[in-house]
Amino acid sequence: MRVSERRHASGSAVEKAPPRRRPAWHDSARRRSSDASRVEAFVVRCRHAIDIEKRAGRRFDSTSMSISLSHA
């Protein structure tokens, strides 16, 4: 009996979750443009990190890239 009560409790918790609302077109377009600018800034930061490493005489590799990305 307790098992069914638990199952019912977990089921009601799932029902209380708010339904996912689909964003309006202009919202998604705005989000896309902000994502694009965020990606652009990220690429600039990565290029800058690569330039610094090259100037320091270090050979650029995937390890340093992952370190740069983790601090971005």
FENLINJO-V748957 format. One record per residue. RES is the residue in one small letter. PHI is phi as a letter, one per 30 degrees, with the letter a starting at -180 (* if undefined). NEAR is the number of other C-alpha atoms within 8 Angstrom. D_CENTER is the distance of its C-alpha to the mean C-alpha in whole Angstrom. Layout:
BEGIN
res=RES phi=PHI near=NEAR d_center=D_CENTER
res=RES phi=PHI near=NEAR d_center=D_CENTER
END
This chain:
BEGIN
res=m phi=* near=4 d_center=43
res=r phi=d near=5 d_center=40
res=v phi=d near=6 d_center=38
res=s phi=d near=7 d_center=38
res=e phi=d near=8 d_center=38
res=r phi=d near=8 d_center=34
res=r phi=d near=8 d_center=33
res=h phi=d near=8 d_center=34
res=a phi=d near=8 d_center=32
res=s phi=d near=8 d_center=29
res=g phi=d near=8 d_center=30
res=s phi=d near=8 d_center=30
res=a phi=d near=8 d_center=27
res=v phi=d near=7 d_center=25
res=e phi=d near=7 d_center=27
res=k phi=d near=6 d_center=26
res=a phi=d near=6 d_center=23
res=p phi=d near=5 d_center=22
res=p phi=d near=4 d_center=22
res=r phi=d near=4 d_center=19
res=r phi=c near=4 d_center=20
res=r phi=d near=4 d_center=19
res=p phi=d near=6 d_center=18
res=a phi=d near=6 d_center=21
res=w phi=e near=6 d_center=21
res=h phi=d near=6 d_center=21
res=d phi=d near=8 d_center=18
res=s phi=d near=9 d_center=16
res=a phi=d near=8 d_center=18
res=r phi=d near=8 d_center=17
res=r phi=d near=8 d_center=13
res=r phi=d near=8 d_center=14
res=s phi=d near=8 d_center=15
res=s phi=d near=8 d_center=13
res=d phi=d near=8 d_center=10
res=a phi=d near=8 d_center=13
res=s phi=d near=8 d_center=14
res=r phi=d near=8 d_center=11
res=v phi=d near=8 d_center=11
res=e phi=d near=8 d_center=15
res=a phi=d near=8 d_center=15
res=f phi=d near=9 d_center=12
res=v phi=d near=8 d_center=15
res=v phi=d near=8 d_center=18
res=r phi=d near=9 d_center=17
res=c phi=d near=11 d_center=17
res=r phi=d near=8 d_center=20
res=h phi=d near=8 d_center=21
res=a phi=d near=9 d_center=21
res=i phi=d near=10 d_center=22
res=d phi=d near=8 d_center=25
res=i phi=d near=8 d_center=26
res=e phi=d near=11 d_center=26
res=k phi=d near=10 d_center=28
res=r phi=d near=7 d_center=30
res=a phi=d near=6 d_center=30
res=g phi=i near=6 d_center=32
res=r phi=d near=7 d_center=29
res=r phi=d near=6 d_center=29
res=f phi=d near=9 d_center=25
res=d phi=b near=6 d_center=23
res=s phi=d near=6 d_center=20
res=t phi=d near=6 d_center=21
res=s phi=d near=8 d_center=21
res=m phi=d near=11 d_center=18
res=s phi=d near=8 d_center=16
res=i phi=d near=8 d_center=17
res=s phi=d near=10 d_center=16
res=l phi=d near=8 d_center=13
res=s phi=d near=6 d_center=12
res=h phi=c near=5 d_center=14
res=a phi=d near=6 d_center=12
END
